[in-house]
Amino acid sequence: MKSLKYITFGLLISACTSGVEKVENKSASPTTRDAKDGLSEAERLIEPKKQLADKKSFPNGIQIQWFEKTEGEPIREGAVYEINFKTKLQNGEVVDGNYKLQRDMLPFLVGYGQQTPGFDLAIKELRVGDFVEIFIPGKLARGKKGIPGIIPPNAPNIVMLRVGKEIKPTKVVDGVKVWKLEENPEMSDAKVGESSNLAIHYFVGTKSNPRYDNSYQRNTPFAFGMKDASLIPGLRKAMLNTKMYDKLYILVPAKEAYGSRGYVDLVKPNEELFYDIIVMDVDGKSVQKSEN
């Protein structure tokens, strides 16, 4: 039985699921490496250049150097873009990047904490097609905690970043935006209906509280029914007609989530929700597939 490594953000967190035999990836193609220097074509595209097109420093300590500065569309908060990036420490050690997942590009939703606060602030200064080096001070990177064994406390990040095209939502329903980033075309018989029971692995968060819940930490997919009274309306609308093994980004407006009441101390009043989801099962089909 084959396995698939799905794409998630947050320092290359990956989740595996079994039984996936063929996946159509709409957002990021696998990369290949040159035998001479070990670099993929994507990595070469983010190698520093000697000549700068522009540079800018900000009061918060962020510094941006443009190797290529374009007239492309300005980057917008709440939009998804393909990005080719590599994050280094000041000693040159590479700690993150799409090439670590053997991908030429990864999808990135701007403004919802998929990377560091500084990453979100800096990318909003760019345009589609820009190629830059970004210096992010430690307080806007991984901060005092760092990441044990990977990023020391208060360590600045240096990000080489090339911004690719915008990925438009696959569908928009009552303001709920859904990006289908990967799908298995063979799963047409495992589609979510109005009465389906399903299981998902997910991250969910808001602008003020990114990734406040994470099913991967529990090592158990979240199971629910489409008719469950506690299911927020926006998630129900987003999941309808999706299929098993779909990889989704979902942005739910407050009116389709917790509205003006918020949700305990996790979601502020009138905040949008961002879901990063992999559909693990629809109506028991994953069990049936494994038995076959």
Secondary structure by P-SEA (a helix, b strand, c coil): cccccccccccbbbbbbccccbbbbccccbbbbbccccccaaaaaacccccccccccccccbbbbbccccccccccccbbbbbbbbbbccccccccccccccccbbbbbcccccccaaaaaaaaaccccccbbbbbcccccccccccccccccbbbbbbbbbbccccccccccccbbbbbcccccccccccccccccbbbbbbbbccccccccccccccccbbbbcccccccaaaaaaaccccccccbbbbbcccccccccccccccccbbbbbbbcccccccaaaaaaaac
